[in-house]
Amino acid sequence: MPFDLDPNTCDASKADLCFCDAAATSLGAIVIATATDDGLVRVEAIHGNPGGIVVGESLALPVYLDTDARPGDSLFLSILPNPARPDMHTFNVAFRIDADQLEVACNPGAPPLPLSRAIDAALAERCDAHLGAIDDEWLQSQCDEGGCSASGGSAFATVLVVAVIKLTLKRR
């Protein structure tokens, strides 16, 4: 998931923008799955409350996840079950798993995220706080590395306009 460089979200942390906003599912579940030859994924492990999903089941992933998974790829899937319809689920996000680490694509980069910590964070009541306790870099604003210079510029412009207005009123 790419960083959102919108100056209006400049205060959002790396935890929120790179992982938590999409993966946090304290009311749902995390499913670890392996992509199969037939375009489905086979459920390998479940953490949390998946509704009607069971280990060993094959699932079709929605196109909007854009996983581009190849057979044998391991995936971390965040889902929200529908209590009224156990056969229906909302998939929030899919991250690839490589050597027991989640591939969290973020610019500027996020700290490494081991699978076990990602599962705990996604199921925690406060995902961002959980990741911040692991590594405080997760709590840094995207602006800390220059991602929102436009926001600083507009603050400067506002101060400049106010100063010009005050100066104009003083001369009257």
FILUM-755271 format. One record per residue: residue in one letter; z negated, x, y of N, C-alpha, C in turn. Coordinates in Angstrom, 2 decimals. Atoms other than C-alpha are relative to their C-alpha. Example, Ala and Ser with C-alpha at 12.3 -4.5 7.8 and 13.67 -1.06 7.14 Angstrom:
2
<site a <0.00 0.89 -1.19> <-7.80 12.30 -4.50> <0.00 0.90 1.20>>,
<site s <0.06 -0.82 -1.19> <-7.14 13.67 -1.06> <-0.73 -0.77 1.09>>,
***
This chain:
172
<site m <0.00 0.85 -1.17> <0.00 0.00 0.00> <0.00 0.90 1.23>>,
<site p <-0.06 -0.86 -1.17> <1.02 1.61 3.29> <-1.04 -0.38 1.05>>,
<site f <0.93 0.23 -1.10> <-1.26 1.96 6.27> <0.61 -0.94 1.01>>,
<site d <-0.42 0.90 -1.06> <-1.01 -0.73 8.90> <-0.27 0.70 1.32>>,
<site l <0.18 -0.75 -1.24> <-0.42 1.14 12.17> <0.00 -0.91 1.22>>,
<site d <0.10 0.94 -1.10> <-0.75 -1.98 14.30> <-1.24 0.32 0.83>>,
<site p <1.16 -0.34 -0.82> <-3.02 -1.06 17.25> <-1.09 -1.07 -0.02>>,
<site n <1.01 1.05 0.05> <-4.77 -4.42 16.86> <-0.94 0.13 -1.18>>,
<site t <0.86 -0.20 1.17> <-6.18 -3.31 13.50> <-0.52 1.43 -0.05>>,
<site c <0.35 -1.40 -0.06> <-7.08 0.18 14.63> <-1.41 0.27 -0.52>>,
<site d <1.37 -0.23 0.44> <-10.76 -0.26 13.77> <-0.16 -0.16 -1.51>>,
<site a <0.11 0.16 1.44> <-10.02 -1.03 10.13> <-0.13 1.36 -0.68>>,
<site s <0.24 -1.25 0.71> <-11.22 1.64 7.73> <1.10 0.27 -1.03>>,
<site k <-0.92 -0.34 1.07> <-9.17 3.50 5.15> <-0.31 -0.84 -1.23>>,
<site a <0.38 0.82 1.15> <-11.14 1.59 2.51> <0.66 -1.36 0.08>>,
<site d <-0.59 1.33 -0.16> <-9.97 -1.74 3.92> <1.51 0.03 -0.12>>,
<site l <-1.46 0.02 -0.06> <-6.36 -0.86 4.60> <0.67 0.58 -1.23>>,
<site c <-0.65 -0.66 1.13> <-5.68 1.34 1.58> <-0.35 -0.63 -1.34>>,
<site f <0.42 0.50 1.29> <-7.59 -0.52 -1.12> <-0.66 -1.38 0.07>>,
<site c <0.86 1.18 0.08> <-10.19 -3.19 -0.40> <0.66 -1.31 0.40>>,
<site d <-0.61 1.25 -0.45> <-8.14 -5.76 1.52> <0.85 -0.65 -1.09>>,
<site a <-0.85 0.53 1.06> <-5.82 -6.11 -1.47> <-0.73 -0.10 -1.34>>,
<site a <0.57 -0.08 1.34> <-8.01 -5.18 -4.44> <-1.34 -0.69 -0.16>>,
<site a <1.34 0.58 0.13> <-11.45 -6.60 -3.66> <0.09 -1.42 -0.52>>,
<site t <-0.09 1.29 0.66> <-12.03 -9.57 -5.88> <-1.33 -0.36 -0.63>>,
<site s <1.34 0.26 0.53> <-15.75 -10.22 -6.22> <-0.08 -1.35 -0.72>>,
<site l <-0.01 1.29 0.70> <-14.88 -13.74 -7.37> <1.00 -0.02 -1.15>>,
<site g <-1.04 -0.03 1.03> <-12.15 -12.63 -9.78> <-0.22 1.11 -0.99>>,
<site a <0.09 -1.01 1.04> <-11.40 -9.82 -12.15> <0.98 1.12 0.25>>,
<site i <-0.91 -1.14 0.04> <-9.80 -6.46 -12.61> <0.51 0.08 -1.43>>,
<site v <-0.61 -0.11 1.32> <-7.38 -6.18 -15.52> <0.70 1.34 -0.06>>,
<site i <-0.72 -1.24 0.25> <-6.24 -2.84 -16.87> <1.05 -0.35 -1.05>>,
<site a <-1.10 0.40 0.86> <-2.83 -3.29 -18.48> <1.00 1.13 -0.16>>,
<site t <-1.07 -0.98 0.26> <0.03 -1.29 -19.95> <1.33 -0.74 0.00>>,
<site a <-1.33 0.60 -0.04> <3.66 -2.08 -19.18> <0.67 0.14 -1.37>>,
<site t <-0.67 0.00 1.30> <5.72 -2.98 -22.26> <1.51 0.02 0.19>>,
<site d <-1.47 -0.08 -0.04> <9.41 -2.75 -23.16> <0.66 -1.29 0.47>>,
<site d <-0.61 1.28 -0.31> <10.00 -6.45 -22.54> <-0.27 -0.48 1.43>>,
<site g <0.24 0.36 -1.39> <9.01 -6.40 -18.84> <-1.35 -0.66 0.24>>,
<site l <1.33 0.57 -0.14> <5.51 -7.74 -19.48> <-1.03 1.12 0.07>>,
<site v <1.09 -0.96 0.11> <2.13 -6.03 -19.34> <-0.98 -0.53 -1.04>>,
<site r <0.98 0.36 1.02> <-0.37 -5.99 -22.20> <-1.40 0.32 0.53>>,
<site v <1.36 -0.15 -0.50> <-4.01 -6.50 -21.20> <-0.79 0.93 -0.93>>,
<site e <0.76 -0.99 0.76> <-6.07 -3.49 -22.32> <-1.50 -0.15 0.20>>,
<site a <1.42 0.14 -0.32> <-9.40 -4.16 -20.59> <-0.15 -0.99 1.14>>,
<site i <0.29 0.98 -1.04> <-10.99 -6.80 -18.38> <-1.38 0.30 0.57>>,
<site h <1.27 -0.19 -0.70> <-13.74 -6.37 -15.78> <-0.16 -1.17 0.96>>,
<site g <0.20 1.17 -0.84> <-15.21 -9.44 -14.08> <0.37 -1.26 -0.76>>,
<site n <-0.28 1.30 0.59> <-14.27 -13.08 -14.69> <1.49 -0.31 0.11>>,
<site p <-1.44 0.21 -0.07> <-10.59 -13.42 -15.60> <0.47 -1.41 -0.29>>,
<site g <-0.44 1.34 0.36> <-10.60 -17.12 -16.39> <0.49 0.00 -1.44>>,
<site g <-0.52 0.12 1.36> <-8.35 -17.61 -19.42> <0.68 1.25 -0.55>>,
<site i <-0.66 -1.22 0.48> <-6.96 -14.05 -19.72> <-0.89 0.69 -1.03>>,
<site v <0.76 -0.71 1.03> <-7.98 -12.12 -22.86> <0.66 1.34 -0.30>>,
<site v <-0.52 -1.31 0.40> <-7.61 -8.54 -24.07> <1.04 -0.21 -1.09>>,
<site g <-1.09 0.10 0.95> <-4.36 -8.13 -26.00> <1.10 -0.95 0.44>>,
<site e <-0.98 0.96 -0.49> <-2.56 -10.89 -24.09> <1.10 0.72 0.78>>,
<site s <-1.11 -0.51 -0.80> <0.85 -10.22 -22.56> <0.18 -0.90 1.21>>,
<site l <-0.15 0.74 -1.25> <1.35 -11.25 -18.94> <1.29 0.40 0.70>>,
<site a <-1.14 -0.28 -0.88> <4.40 -11.53 -16.72> <-0.55 0.17 1.40>>,
<site l <0.47 -0.23 -1.37> <3.74 -10.05 -13.30> <0.98 -0.60 0.99>>,
<site p <-0.90 0.57 -1.01> <5.09 -11.80 -10.23> <0.82 1.09 0.70>>,
<site v <-0.92 -0.93 -0.67> <8.01 -10.15 -8.44> <-0.63 0.59 1.26>>,
<site y <0.55 -0.48 -1.27> <6.03 -9.86 -5.18> <-0.91 1.22 -0.16>>,
<site l <0.82 -1.21 0.20> <3.82 -7.15 -6.75> <0.84 1.27 0.07>>,
<site d <-0.93 -1.13 -0.10> <6.89 -4.88 -6.87> <-0.57 1.26 -0.65>>,
<site t <0.64 -1.13 0.68> <5.27 -2.59 -9.47> <0.97 1.07 -0.42>>,
<site d <-0.99 -0.94 0.51> <8.46 -0.95 -10.71> <-0.58 0.76 -1.20>>,
<site a <0.66 -0.63 1.15> <6.40 -0.25 -13.85> <1.00 0.24 -1.13>>,
<site r <-0.82 -0.36 1.17> <8.08 1.49 -16.77> <-0.86 -0.16 -1.24>>,
<site p <0.78 0.12 1.24> <7.07 0.99 -20.40> <-0.97 1.18 -0.16>>,
<site g <1.04 -1.02 0.18> <3.81 2.85 -21.02> <-0.83 0.26 1.24>>,
<site d <0.78 -0.18 -1.24> <2.68 2.85 -17.36> <-1.28 -0.82 -0.07>>,
<site s <1.27 0.73 -0.08> <-0.97 1.88 -16.89> <-0.16 -0.55 1.40>>,
<site l <0.14 0.68 -1.28> <-1.76 -0.59 -14.13> <-1.40 -0.58 0.17>>,
<site f <1.24 0.63 -0.43> <-4.88 -1.76 -12.29> <0.43 -1.26 0.73>>,
<site l <-0.41 1.27 -0.57> <-4.41 -5.45 -11.50> <-1.22 -0.76 0.51>>,
<site s <1.05 0.83 -0.57> <-6.64 -7.46 -9.19> <0.49 -1.44 -0.06>>,
<site i <-0.41 1.39 0.14> <-6.56 -11.17 -10.00> <-1.10 -0.96 0.42>>,
<site l <0.92 1.10 -0.27> <-8.17 -14.39 -8.89> <0.39 -1.15 -0.91>>,
<site p <-0.32 1.13 0.86> <-8.35 -17.05 -11.59> <-0.10 -1.31 0.76>>,
<site n <0.06 1.34 -0.56> <-7.82 -20.70 -10.76> <-0.92 -0.83 -0.91>>,
<site p <0.94 0.72 0.86> <-10.92 -22.55 -12.09> <0.53 -1.34 -0.50>>,
<site a <-0.54 1.30 0.39> <-9.02 -25.85 -12.20> <1.12 0.14 -1.04>>,
<site r <-1.10 -0.25 0.93> <-6.12 -24.32 -14.17> <-0.13 1.41 -0.56>>,
<site p <0.21 -1.33 0.57> <-7.20 -21.41 -16.40> <1.28 0.74 -0.36>>,
<site d <-1.28 -0.65 0.32> <-3.54 -20.75 -17.24> <0.70 0.54 1.24>>,
<site m <-0.61 -0.48 -1.25> <-2.79 -19.97 -13.57> <-0.92 1.01 0.67>>,
<site h <0.76 -1.05 -0.68> <-3.86 -16.84 -11.70> <0.79 0.46 1.22>>,
<site t <-0.63 -0.64 -1.15> <-3.15 -15.18 -8.37> <-0.20 1.50 -0.16>>,
<site f <0.08 -1.46 0.06> <-2.35 -11.49 -8.62> <-0.02 0.51 1.43>>,
<site n <0.11 -0.54 -1.36> <-3.52 -9.69 -5.48> <0.79 1.29 0.18>>,
<site v <-0.60 -1.33 -0.16> <-2.27 -6.17 -6.11> <0.10 0.68 -1.36>>,
<site a <-0.11 -0.85 1.19> <-1.16 -3.69 -8.74> <0.07 1.44 0.47>>,
<site f <-0.03 -1.43 -0.26> <-1.96 0.01 -8.53> <0.32 0.71 -1.31>>,
<site r <-0.23 -0.83 1.19> <-0.62 2.59 -10.96> <-1.23 0.84 -0.26>>,
<site i <1.09 -0.89 0.41> <-3.16 4.61 -12.90> <0.65 1.25 -0.55>>,
<site d <-0.54 -1.28 0.46> <-2.38 8.29 -13.39> <-1.18 0.92 -0.29>>,
<site a <1.06 -0.92 0.42> <-4.77 10.51 -15.36> <-1.38 -0.50 0.46>>,
<site d <1.28 0.64 -0.32> <-7.70 8.09 -14.80> <-0.30 -0.05 1.50>>,
<site q <0.13 0.14 -1.45> <-7.08 7.98 -11.03> <0.99 -1.07 0.46>>,
<site l <-0.94 0.96 -0.57> <-5.57 5.16 -9.01> <0.93 0.71 0.96>>,
<site e <-0.96 -0.53 -0.96> <-2.43 6.03 -7.12> <-0.06 -0.90 1.23>>,
<site v <0.17 0.77 -1.23> <-3.46 4.76 -3.68> <0.87 0.66 1.06>>,
<site a <-0.92 -0.54 -0.99> <-0.51 5.36 -1.36> <-0.47 -0.44 1.38>>,
<site c <0.55 0.32 -1.30> <-1.89 5.55 2.13> <0.37 1.12 0.96>>,
<site n <-0.36 -1.03 -0.96> <-0.81 7.36 5.27> <-0.73 -0.28 1.31>>,
<site p <0.38 -1.26 0.62> <-2.82 9.21 6.42> <-0.75 -0.22 -1.31>>,
<site g <0.49 0.09 1.37> <-4.03 9.92 2.90> <-1.43 -0.45 -0.16>>,
<site a <1.34 0.44 0.39> <-7.04 8.39 1.23> <-0.56 0.99 -1.02>>,
<site p <0.59 -0.88 1.01> <-9.51 10.32 -0.92> <0.40 -0.44 -1.41>>,
<site p <-0.29 0.38 1.39> <-8.94 10.40 -4.69> <-0.91 -1.16 -0.41>>,
<site l <0.77 1.16 0.43> <-10.11 7.22 -6.41> <0.04 -0.12 -1.53>>,
<site p <0.06 0.14 1.46> <-11.18 7.46 -10.07> <-0.02 -1.48 -0.40>>,
<site l <-0.11 1.38 0.47> <-10.48 4.30 -12.08> <-1.35 -0.70 -0.06>>,
<site s <1.31 0.66 0.16> <-14.15 3.59 -12.85> <-0.59 -0.37 1.36>>,
<site r <0.51 0.30 -1.34> <-15.07 3.77 -9.15> <0.81 -1.10 0.67>>,
<site a <-0.85 1.06 -0.56> <-12.11 1.59 -8.18> <-0.41 -1.37 -0.55>>,
<site i <0.42 1.26 0.62> <-13.23 -1.09 -10.64> <-1.32 -0.46 0.64>>,
<site d <1.29 0.35 -0.59> <-16.80 -0.99 -9.32> <0.16 -0.47 1.45>>,
<site a <-0.20 0.36 -1.41> <-15.62 -1.12 -5.68> <0.67 -1.36 0.13>>,
<site a <-0.73 1.27 -0.10> <-13.20 -4.00 -6.26> <-0.89 -1.19 -0.35>>,
<site l <0.89 1.09 0.41> <-15.94 -6.07 -7.90> <-1.28 -0.07 0.82>>,
<site a <1.21 -0.03 -0.81> <-18.65 -5.12 -5.40> <0.03 -1.06 1.09>>,
<site e <0.08 0.97 -1.09> <-19.87 -7.54 -2.77> <0.62 0.56 1.27>>,
<site r <-0.59 -0.68 -1.16> <-18.86 -5.00 -0.08> <0.80 1.20 -0.49>>,
<site c <-0.89 -1.04 0.53> <-15.92 -2.96 -1.34> <-0.01 1.23 0.89>>,
<site d <-0.07 -1.14 -0.93> <-15.72 -0.78 1.80> <-1.29 0.82 -0.02>>,
<site a <1.29 -0.71 0.06> <-19.44 0.09 1.69> <-0.13 0.76 -1.31>>,
<site h <0.07 -0.66 1.30> <-19.16 0.92 -2.00> <0.83 1.29 0.01>>,
<site l <-0.84 -1.20 -0.08> <-16.27 3.33 -1.39> <-0.58 1.02 0.98>>,
<site g <0.60 -0.89 -0.98> <-18.02 4.76 1.68> <-1.17 0.77 -0.56>>,
<site a <1.13 -0.70 0.64> <-21.05 5.63 -0.46> <0.50 1.12 -0.92>>,
<site i <-0.60 -1.03 0.86> <-18.73 7.64 -2.73> <0.50 1.16 0.84>>,
<site d <-0.59 -1.01 -0.87> <-16.93 9.49 0.06> <0.13 -0.63 1.39>>,
<site d <-0.01 0.63 -1.33> <-17.47 8.81 3.79> <1.38 0.01 0.67>>,
<site e <-1.36 0.03 -0.54> <-13.77 9.51 4.44> <0.59 -1.41 -0.12>>,
<site w <-0.47 1.37 0.16> <-13.15 5.95 3.15> <-0.36 -0.87 1.19>>,
<site l <0.45 0.82 -1.13> <-15.04 4.61 6.18> <0.65 0.39 1.32>>,
<site q <-0.67 -0.43 -1.23> <-12.94 6.50 8.73> <1.03 -1.04 0.43>>,
<site s <-1.03 0.88 -0.56> <-10.78 4.42 11.02> <1.35 0.66 -0.18>>,
<site q <-1.34 -0.57 0.05> <-7.05 4.85 10.71> <0.31 0.77 1.28>>,
<site c <-0.24 -0.70 -1.26> <-7.23 6.05 14.32> <-0.55 1.42 -0.02>>,
<site d <0.61 -1.31 0.05> <-9.31 9.07 13.34> <1.02 1.11 -0.18>>,
<site e <-1.03 -1.01 0.22> <-6.10 10.85 12.39> <1.23 -0.28 0.86>>,
<site g <-1.08 0.20 -0.95> <-3.99 9.67 15.31> <0.92 -1.16 -0.30>>,
<site g <-0.88 1.09 0.39> <-2.57 6.55 13.70> <0.19 -1.07 1.05>>,
<site c <-0.08 1.11 -0.97> <-3.17 4.31 16.71> <0.02 0.50 1.43>>,
<site s <-0.01 -0.54 -1.36> <-2.35 6.33 19.78> <0.41 -1.06 1.01>>,
<site a <-0.41 1.05 -0.93> <-0.74 3.24 21.30> <-1.20 -0.78 0.50>>,
<site s <1.19 0.73 -0.41> <-4.13 1.57 21.38> <-0.73 0.74 1.11>>,
<site g <0.64 -0.81 -1.04> <-5.61 4.44 23.39> <0.81 -0.06 1.28>>,
<site g <-0.87 0.07 -1.17> <-2.61 4.31 25.70> <-0.16 -1.30 0.74>>,
<site s <0.13 1.29 -0.68> <-3.01 0.62 26.40> <-1.37 -0.12 0.66>>,
<site a <1.32 0.00 -0.63> <-6.73 1.11 27.12> <0.08 0.79 1.31>>,
<site f <-0.17 -0.81 -1.20> <-5.79 3.84 29.63> <0.76 -0.80 1.05>>,
<site a <-0.79 0.79 -0.94> <-3.18 1.55 31.19> <-0.85 -1.09 0.63>>,
<site t <0.89 1.04 -0.53> <-5.78 -1.21 31.58> <-0.93 0.57 1.05>>,
<site v <0.89 -0.65 -0.97> <-8.20 1.16 33.33> <0.76 0.35 1.26>>,
<site l <-0.82 -0.37 -1.15> <-5.41 2.39 35.59> <0.32 -1.24 0.86>>,
<site v <-0.32 1.22 -0.74> <-4.39 -1.18 36.58> <-1.23 -0.50 0.74>>,
<site v <1.24 0.44 -0.64> <-8.02 -2.12 37.33> <-0.31 0.89 1.20>>,
<site a <0.27 -0.93 -1.11> <-8.42 1.01 39.49> <0.93 -0.26 1.18>>,
<site v <-0.96 0.28 -1.08> <-5.25 0.22 41.46> <-0.36 -1.31 0.71>>,
<site i <0.39 1.28 -0.61> <-6.39 -3.39 42.03> <-1.22 0.19 0.89>>,
<site k <1.21 -0.24 -0.80> <-9.82 -2.22 43.26> <0.34 0.76 1.27>>,
<site l <-0.40 -0.78 -1.16> <-8.23 0.32 45.58> <0.74 -0.88 1.01>>,
<site t <-0.75 0.90 -0.86> <-5.87 -2.33 46.97> <-0.94 -0.96 0.73>>,
<site l <0.96 0.93 -0.62> <-8.73 -4.78 47.61> <-0.87 0.70 1.01>>,
<site k <0.83 -0.77 -0.93> <-10.79 -2.06 49.32> <0.70 0.21 1.34>>,
<site r <-0.77 -0.28 -1.22> <-8.00 -1.35 51.82> <0.17 -1.25 0.84>>,
<site r <-0.19 1.24 -0.77> <-7.80 -5.00 52.88> <-1.14 -0.18 0.87>>,
***
